[in-house]
Amino acid sequence: MSDAAISVESSGRFALGRWRVHRAGFGAMQLAGDGVFGPPRDRDEALAVLRQAVADGVDHIDTAHYYGPGVVNELIREALHPYPGGLAIVSKVAARRDDTGAVLPYDEPDQLRRGIEDNLATLGIDRLAAVNLRLADRSEPDRRFESQLAAMIHARDEGLIDGIGLSNITRDHLLRAAAITEIVCVQNLFNLTDRRSLALLRACRQRQIAFVPYCPLGWPRAERDRILRHPRVVAIAARHGATPAQVALAWLLGLAPHVLLIPGTRTRAHLAENLGAGSVELDSEATRELTEQLLQE
């Protein structure tokens, strides 16, 4: 990152395959019940959050059929269908939930196809802007990975999805996949305290592939608290007239123009806070402290 001051506008856009979306999007995962399982705590507020997000200009919503399962997609459908033009709905496949809420693999080629079809059915649409193949682990790419990619390519060629994304991957997975087909986005864990995917972020930038950090404010809860309560983050927030969460999100936006954010929330108040990160201007000293000194502590 440059030492020059960073100014990020929430109105900035980047390509997500054939779509161009605002860099500030919305992750719908938290709209399900606790543990991303079952109905929401407050159904009316969940619907209101989705409607407010679109009213505020969000045109990129991230979801998955296994959130709930089915619960989040059905909320999105109830709140927003018929969907406004230009709204990119992105989902992911390769997992399912059992009756207890446990997350289980669902990643054989035929299961990936059914996962895409389940998303389409619960969302009430014929085509998704993109679907991420989410890997259960980061073992080296092999023939199984290629067969999974083949199923995704087949779904795209049939018109069920516009673009193929990857999630929870390594740089080697991206290079292998990009040699076979077009990849429009990558979703990996990345935030102020977890930067293990930095090389992957850079590889995406070289190829003009959208990089979408999940859990941008930290995960698990202890890491989130570490970020939002860190004395340097709190001090920078006070200096910039922002909240610690806005500072953490603005730092991510400032990394590169291909970074798209999908922070999630259950309330309209936090939605406004998250979207407000796009107008936070981090000065060079704040950027240096967050980038360099936070890692040393």
N, C-alpha and C positions, 0 to 999 in steps of 0.2 A: 504494500500500500504506500501511496505517496505521502510525503510530509505536508503537502498542500492541504488547505482546508477542504473538507468534504461537504458538499451540499447535495442532499438527496431529495428529490421531489416525488411525492406519492403519485403524481400524474405520469411519471416516467413509465415506458413500456419496453417489453422485450418479447422476442418471438418464442412461442411455444408451439413448435411445428408450424402449421399454416395459420395459427392464431397469433395475435399480438395482444398481450394482456398487460394490465397495470402491474407494477412490481409488488404492490401490496395486495395480497389475496387473502383468502380465508380458509383455514383448516377446520373442517366440520367434526372432527373426531370427538371433541369434548361435549358435543350435544347429546351423546348417549348417556346412559346412567353411569354410576361409578364403575371404574374398571373397564370403561367402554363397552358396557354390557347392560342390556335392558333399556327401559324407557328413561327419558330425561327426568331430572329432578323437577323441572318446571317446563311443561310442554309449551305453554303460551309464550314464555320468554324465549325458548329455543326457536320457535317460529318467528318471533319478533326480531331476534338477532339475525337470522337469515335474510329477512326482508330489509332490515336496516343496512346490512352489508351491501346488498345490491343497490339500495337507494343512495348509498354513499360512494358508489362508483366501483365496487368490487366486481371484477369480471372473470375471476379465477377462483373456483371453489374446489377444494380437495376433499375427497371422501373415500369410502370403501364399503362394499356390501357387508363385510364381516364386522363393521362397527354396529354393534347392537345384538345380534346381526340383523340387518335390514332396517333397523330403527332409524339411523341417520339418513339413509337414502330416502326413506318414506317421509321424513320431516322435510327434506329438501324439496321433494315433489309437492307436498301439501303447501309449503310456503311459497314456492316460486313457479309452479307449473300453471299455465304454459310459460316456458322459460323465455326471458327477454333475449332478443338477438344479440349476439356477441358474448354471451356468457359461456365460458369454457369450463365444463365440468370434467374433472380429472379423477380417476379412481385407481385402485390397485388390486391385484389378484395374487394368489399363491398361498392364501391362508383361509381358515374357516374357524368358527367357534362351535364348541360342543354345548351340551345343555347346561354345563356348569360355568360356561364362560371362558374355558381354557382355549388358547389359540393353538390350532393344530395345522400342520402342513396340508396344503391343498394345491399341489404344484406339479402334478403330472400334466402332460399336454392337454388331455381331454378335460381335466379339472380346470385348467386355466380358461379353456373355452367356456365351460359352464359358469365359471366365475364372472366372466365378461357378460354373459347372457343374464345372470342374476342381477348384475348392476343395471343393465339396460331395463330389465323388467321393473325393479323397485324404483328406479328413477323416472320411469315412464318416457324413455327416449329411445330413438333408433340408433344413435351413434354417440360415442364419447369423444371429447377433444383429445384425450390421451389416456392410456392405462399403463400403470407401472407394474412391471414384473418385480415383485419384492422377494428377494432371496432370503431363505431361512438362516443361512450362514454364509460366510465369505470364503469358502473353500475355492481352490483354483478352478477357473472355468474349464469345463469338460464337455463331453458329448451330451450329457444330460442338459447342460445349460444351452447348448445349441438346439436341442429338441424343444426346449421351452421357448426359445426365441422363434423357432419355426412356427409354433402354435400362435404366437403373437403376430407374426408376419401374416399368417393365414387370416387371422381375424381382421387385420388392417386391410388386406387385399380384398376381403369380402365386404368392406365398408362398415364394419361394426365399430371401429375406432379410427380416429384420424392419425394418431401417432403412438409410437411405442416409447415408454419410459422404463427406467431401471431404478431399483431402490435397494438400499442396504448392500451395496456392491463395493468392489475394489477398483482401482484404476485398470487392472488387467481385464476385469469383466467389461469395462467400458471399451477398451481397445479391441477386444475380441468381438463384441457386439457391433461396434461401429464399422468393423471390417466386413460385416455381413449385411447390415441394413442401417437405415437412418434411425438415430436415437434423438428424441426431441427434448427429453428432460431426465434429470437424475435427482433422486431424493435420498439424502443421507443425513444421519445425525451430525449436526454442526452448530456450534455456538461459541460464546466467549471462552468457556472452560473445556470444550471438547473440540479440538481442531485436527483430529486424526484424518479427516478427509480433505485436508488442504491440497494435497497433490491431485486428488480427484477434481476438486473445484477448479484448479488451474488447467487440468486437462480438458474440462468442459469449456472453459473460456477460450482455449485455443481452437476449439471446434465449434464455437458459438452455440453450445448446448445449454439450455436453461439449467441452473443448479438451484434446487429447492431444498433448503435445510429444514429438516423436521426437528421438533423440540427446540426451536430457536432461543427459548429462554431457559433451557437446561432441563435435564432429566437424569435420574429421578428427582423427586422433590428436594432432596438435600442439595443437589447441584443447582436447581433453580433458586433455592434460598441463598446459596453461595454467591450466585451472580447478582441477584436483586438486592442483597444486603451487603455486598462487598463495599468497604469504605470508599474505594476509588470510584466505583460506579455511582454510589450515592452522591459523592462530592461532584462528579462530572454532571450528574443530573441536575443538581442544585445550581451549578454554574450556568447551565444551558436552559434553565427554566423548563425542565422536562422531568419525566419520571424515570427511575432506573430501568424499567422495562423498555421505554422508548429509546433510551441510550443503547441498550443491548441490541435492539432491532435496527437502529440507525447504523450501528457499527457494521452489522451484516450487510445492509444495503450499500454501505460505502466500500465494501470489498471489491466489487466489480459490477458492471451493468447487467450481467447475466444472472445475478442472484435474485430469485423471486421468493417472497416471504409468504408463508401460510400459517401465521399464528392463529391459534384457536381460542375460543372463549365461550362461556355459557351466558354472558350478560352483555347488554348493549353498552354499559359503561366501560367495560374492558375492551369491547370492540372499538369504541371511539379512541381509547388510549392507544391501542395497537396501530390503528390507521394513522394516528397523529405522529407516529415515528417518522413518517415520510417527510415531515416538514422540519425535523430536527437537524440542525447543521452542527456537525462535530468539528471543532477547530483542530489544528494540527497537534496541539499538546494533548487533547483528549484522545485523539486517534493513537498517538504514540503510547500513552499510558495504557490504553486498552489492549493494544496490539503487542507491546513488548513487556511492560512491567507486570501486567496481570499474570502472565505466564510464569514469572519468576517467583510468585508468592504462593 
